[in-house]
Amino acid sequence: MTTKEKIEMIETAELRDKLADAIAEDIFQANNLEEPFLKTWLADNIRKQTLADIILGEQKLYVIRLAKKIATDICFIERSGDSRYLFENAIANYGELGDFVRKVIAEYDLDLDEFADEAIEESKETDYADTIIVNDCAYVFDNDTEKKVCYKATIRTKHRTNYGLGFFRKRVENRMAYHWKNCKVKLIETFVENGRYTAEVTFLTTDGYDTTLSNLNYRFGATSGRPWKNSVVAHLTTINPLV
């Protein structure tokens, strides 16, 4: 039995979540990065792989993937054009994030022209990732023709010892999708706050504020249609995304 086959025998979502979160944390500490949105994005990106691929793969691949994400986001926002000169100037305007991109290109001896071309071209795609993350800000883009409102909901629940933040995030994601067809979740950030699990969910919907709050209360809380003890909708706010 190969190492990969052995790992496949113990594959669980919980183990994958814990490892993805740990790798993302390690990468951010090693590179002195602090942006929580980006850390969430990286962990989510890692956990999409199998446990075997995460364990056996080189960690530098995730570092490069993060640098490409940041560079493409910057190009999307700055509309940096088609030249390497404009690309480098755009990157230079983003402080430690731009420094991180340049560091990764140099440290892993990446071809600058090729790296820049990929970031610029991907940023031009009409279906480029709906959530653009730069400088501790999430800019939510939506290409749908139907007019939607962007909301941010804060969900809190008591700390549970039998599951981690990854499991909590998945549970929130599943609840948001439950019979709510005109709701499009863009970003879910989870963290521990005052001993409680907290999820901040950025999403789009055609529903008005009161209907949206009612829909959230139906999905979260001890008295909801699908009871979740010790869970509560703490806040709901309307946000103005960059479009």
C-alpha positions as CSV (number, residue, x, y, z in Angstrom):
1,M,0.0,0.0,0.0
2,T,1.4,3.4,-1.0
3,T,1.6,6.4,1.3
4,K,-1.2,8.0,-0.7
5,E,-3.4,5.0,-0.4
6,K,-2.8,4.9,3.4
7,I,-3.8,8.6,3.7
8,E,-6.9,7.9,1.7
9,M,-8.0,5.4,4.3
10,I,-8.2,8.1,7.0
11,E,-9.6,10.9,4.8
12,T,-12.2,13.0,6.6
13,A,-13.5,16.5,6.1
14,E,-12.5,17.4,9.6
15,L,-8.9,16.4,9.1
16,R,-8.8,18.2,5.8
17,D,-10.2,21.3,7.4
18,K,-7.8,21.3,10.3
19,L,-4.8,20.8,8.0
20,A,-5.9,23.5,5.5
21,D,-6.4,26.0,8.3
22,A,-3.0,25.1,9.8
23,I,-1.1,25.5,6.5
24,A,-2.8,28.8,5.8
25,E,-1.9,30.1,9.2
26,D,1.7,28.9,8.8
27,I,2.1,30.7,5.4
28,F,0.7,33.9,6.8
29,Q,2.9,33.9,9.8
30,A,6.0,33.0,7.8
31,N,5.3,36.0,5.4
32,N,4.0,38.5,8.1
33,L,0.6,38.8,6.4
34,E,-2.4,39.6,8.5
35,E,-5.4,40.0,6.1
36,P,-8.2,37.7,7.4
37,F,-10.1,37.6,4.1
38,L,-7.1,36.3,2.3
39,K,-6.3,33.7,4.9
40,T,-9.9,32.5,4.7
41,W,-9.6,32.3,0.9
42,L,-6.3,30.4,1.0
43,A,-7.6,27.8,3.5
44,D,-10.8,27.3,1.4
45,N,-8.6,26.9,-1.7
46,I,-6.4,24.3,0.1
47,R,-9.3,22.2,1.5
48,K,-10.8,21.7,-1.9
49,Q,-8.0,19.1,-2.5
50,T,-7.9,15.6,-1.0
51,L,-6.1,15.0,2.3
52,A,-3.4,13.0,0.4
53,D,-2.7,15.8,-2.1
54,I,-2.5,18.4,0.7
55,I,0.0,16.2,2.7
56,L,2.1,15.1,-0.2
57,G,2.1,18.3,-2.1
58,E,4.7,21.1,-1.7
59,Q,3.6,24.0,0.5
60,K,5.3,26.4,-1.9
61,L,2.5,25.7,-4.4
62,Y,0.0,27.3,-2.1
63,V,2.3,30.3,-1.5
64,I,2.5,30.9,-5.3
65,R,-1.2,30.4,-5.7
66,L,-1.8,33.1,-3.0
67,A,0.6,35.5,-4.8
68,K,-1.2,34.9,-8.1
69,K,-4.6,35.6,-6.4
70,I,-3.4,38.9,-4.9
71,A,-1.7,40.0,-8.2
72,T,-4.9,39.2,-10.2
73,D,-7.1,41.0,-7.7
74,I,-4.9,44.1,-7.9
75,C,-4.9,44.0,-11.7
76,F,-8.7,43.7,-11.7
77,I,-9.1,46.7,-9.5
78,E,-6.3,48.8,-11.0
79,R,-7.0,47.8,-14.7
80,S,-3.3,47.6,-15.1
81,G,-3.2,47.2,-18.8
82,D,-1.2,44.8,-20.9
83,S,2.4,45.8,-20.1
84,R,4.8,44.5,-17.4
85,Y,5.7,48.1,-16.6
86,L,2.0,48.9,-15.7
87,F,1.8,45.6,-13.8
88,E,4.8,46.4,-11.6
89,N,3.5,49.9,-10.9
90,A,0.1,48.5,-9.9
91,I,1.7,46.0,-7.5
92,A,3.9,48.7,-6.0
93,N,0.9,50.6,-4.8
94,Y,-0.3,47.8,-2.4
95,G,2.3,47.9,0.4
96,E,3.0,44.5,2.1
97,L,0.8,42.7,-0.3
98,G,2.7,44.0,-3.3
99,D,6.0,43.2,-1.4
100,F,4.8,39.7,-0.9
101,V,4.0,39.2,-4.6
102,R,7.5,40.5,-5.6
103,K,9.1,38.3,-2.9
104,V,7.4,35.2,-4.2
105,I,8.4,35.9,-7.8
106,A,12.0,36.4,-6.8
107,E,12.2,33.6,-4.2
108,Y,10.8,30.9,-6.5
109,D,12.5,32.3,-9.6
110,L,9.2,32.7,-11.4
111,D,9.2,34.2,-14.9
112,L,8.0,37.8,-14.3
113,D,6.6,38.3,-17.8
114,E,4.7,35.0,-17.7
115,F,3.4,35.7,-14.1
116,A,2.3,39.2,-15.1
117,D,0.6,38.0,-18.3
118,E,-1.4,35.4,-16.4
119,A,-2.6,37.8,-13.8
120,I,-3.5,40.5,-16.3
121,E,-5.4,38.1,-18.6
122,E,-7.2,36.4,-15.8
123,S,-8.3,39.7,-14.4
124,K,-10.0,40.5,-17.7
125,E,-12.2,37.5,-17.7
126,T,-15.9,38.4,-17.2
127,D,-16.4,35.4,-14.9
128,Y,-13.3,36.2,-12.8
129,A,-13.8,35.3,-9.1
130,D,-16.8,37.2,-7.8
131,T,-15.0,38.1,-4.6
132,I,-11.9,40.3,-5.1
133,I,-9.7,40.5,-2.0
134,V,-7.1,43.2,-1.5
135,N,-5.8,45.2,1.4
136,D,-8.0,43.7,4.1
137,C,-11.2,44.4,2.0
138,A,-13.5,42.1,0.1
139,Y,-15.0,43.7,-3.0
140,V,-18.1,41.7,-4.1
141,F,-18.8,41.7,-7.8
142,D,-21.9,40.2,-9.4
143,N,-22.4,39.6,-13.1
144,D,-26.0,38.7,-12.9
145,T,-28.5,40.9,-14.8
146,E,-31.0,40.7,-11.9
147,K,-30.5,43.5,-9.4
148,K,-29.4,42.2,-6.0
149,V,-28.7,43.8,-2.7
150,C,-25.4,42.9,-0.9
151,Y,-25.8,42.0,2.8
152,K,-23.4,41.0,5.6
153,A,-24.7,38.8,8.3
154,T,-23.0,37.9,11.6
155,I,-23.9,34.5,13.0
156,R,-22.8,33.4,16.4
157,T,-22.9,30.1,18.3
158,K,-21.4,28.7,21.5
159,H,-18.0,26.9,21.1
160,R,-18.4,23.2,20.5
161,T,-15.6,20.9,21.4
162,N,-16.7,18.2,18.9
163,Y,-16.1,20.3,15.8
164,G,-13.7,23.0,14.6
165,L,-14.1,26.2,12.7
166,G,-14.0,24.4,9.3
167,F,-17.0,22.3,10.3
168,F,-18.8,25.4,11.6
169,R,-18.2,27.2,8.3
170,K,-19.6,24.3,6.3
171,R,-22.7,24.2,8.5
172,V,-23.3,27.9,8.0
173,E,-22.8,27.4,4.2
174,N,-25.3,24.6,4.1
175,R,-27.9,26.6,6.1
176,M,-27.5,29.6,3.8
177,A,-28.2,27.4,0.8
178,Y,-31.3,25.7,2.3
179,H,-34.3,26.5,0.1
180,W,-33.0,30.0,-0.6
181,K,-32.6,30.0,-4.4
182,N,-32.1,33.8,-4.9
183,C,-29.4,34.0,-2.3
184,K,-25.8,33.9,-3.6
185,V,-23.1,33.6,-0.9
186,K,-19.9,35.4,-1.8
187,L,-17.7,35.0,1.3
188,I,-17.8,33.2,4.7
189,E,-15.3,34.2,7.3
190,T,-15.2,32.2,10.5
191,F,-13.3,33.0,13.8
192,V,-13.5,32.6,17.5
193,E,-14.7,35.8,19.4
194,N,-15.1,35.9,23.2
195,G,-15.2,32.2,23.4
196,R,-17.9,31.8,20.7
197,Y,-17.8,30.8,17.1
198,T,-18.6,33.7,14.8
199,A,-19.3,33.6,11.0
200,E,-19.5,36.8,8.9
201,V,-21.4,36.0,5.7
202,T,-21.4,38.3,2.7
203,F,-24.1,37.5,0.2
204,L,-26.4,38.8,-2.5
205,T,-30.1,38.5,-2.8
206,T,-33.1,40.2,-4.4
207,D,-35.0,40.1,-1.0
208,G,-35.6,43.2,1.0
209,Y,-34.1,43.7,4.5
210,D,-37.0,42.4,6.5
211,T,-37.5,39.3,4.3
212,T,-33.7,38.6,4.4
213,L,-33.6,38.9,8.2
214,S,-36.6,36.6,8.4
215,N,-34.9,34.1,6.1
216,L,-31.8,34.2,8.3
217,N,-33.7,33.7,11.5
218,Y,-35.5,30.7,9.9
219,R,-32.1,29.1,9.3
220,F,-30.2,30.0,12.4
221,G,-31.4,29.9,16.1
222,A,-33.0,27.6,18.6
223,T,-36.6,28.6,17.5
224,S,-36.0,28.4,13.8
225,G,-37.7,26.0,11.4
226,R,-34.5,24.0,11.6
227,P,-33.5,24.5,15.2
228,W,-29.8,25.2,16.0
229,K,-29.4,25.5,19.7
230,N,-27.2,28.3,21.0
231,S,-27.0,29.9,17.5
232,V,-28.2,33.4,16.8
233,V,-28.3,36.1,14.0
234,A,-26.3,38.8,15.8
235,H,-26.2,41.4,13.0
236,L,-27.4,42.1,9.5
237,T,-26.2,45.1,7.6
238,T,-26.4,46.3,4.0
239,I,-23.1,47.0,2.4
240,N,-22.1,48.8,-0.8
241,P,-19.8,46.7,-2.9
242,L,-17.4,48.1,-5.4
243,V,-18.9,47.4,-8.8
